[in-house]
Amino acid sequence: MSPNPQIVVTDRREVYRGRIFRVEVDRVRLPGGHTVDMEIVRHPGSVVLLPIPAPGRLVLIRQYRYALGRYIWELPAGSLKPGEDPAAAAARECEEEIGWRPQRLERLQGLHPTPGFCDELMIFYSCLDLVRPDPGSTVKKDDDEDIEPWTCSVDEARALIASGEIVDLKTVAGLSLL
């Protein structure tokens, strides 16, 4: 629903439901009287991690991204599960994607990556005081993930942005928060 009282939703229909997001089409009457269809991707939200194993160091991952048809360098991240606390999701994703568990998390900021058509909120966390997971941990990578972690300096990560090797916007945004 729109918090703007001059915009009226006259109809809403779900046109797709997948494992990560759903797509809705709202029929909307605008303040000028025009009626339009607005497509919205509904996303449960996600966490983006800045794993910091030591001052000035950062863990990036190299991950195959099917939509791009190639591997890219990026910050570890993951979608929230229904009702999941974002800080708990950040700890879980850190262990899943880089094999380390943060003893301390710091929430940095929440950002909307594509507000023109999607309601996703990405919550950025610094993952600090990294330790190996507990021996009985059941956390494992998702079946669709092919991930290789790499520890680098923050300067090396920023150089990958400058050279065009990092093409992932959440990673560019995340590095700007350091």
Buried (B, 14 or more C-beta within 10 A) or exposed (E): EEEEEEBBEEEEEEEEEEEEBBBBBBBBBEEEEEEEEBEBBBBBBBBBBBBBBEEEBBBBBEBBEEEEEEBBBBBBBBBBEEEBEBBEBBBBBBBBBBBBBBEEBBEBEEBEBEEEEBBBBBBBBBBBEBEEBEEEEEBEEEEEEEBEBEBBEBEEBBEBBEEEEBBBEBBBBBBEEE
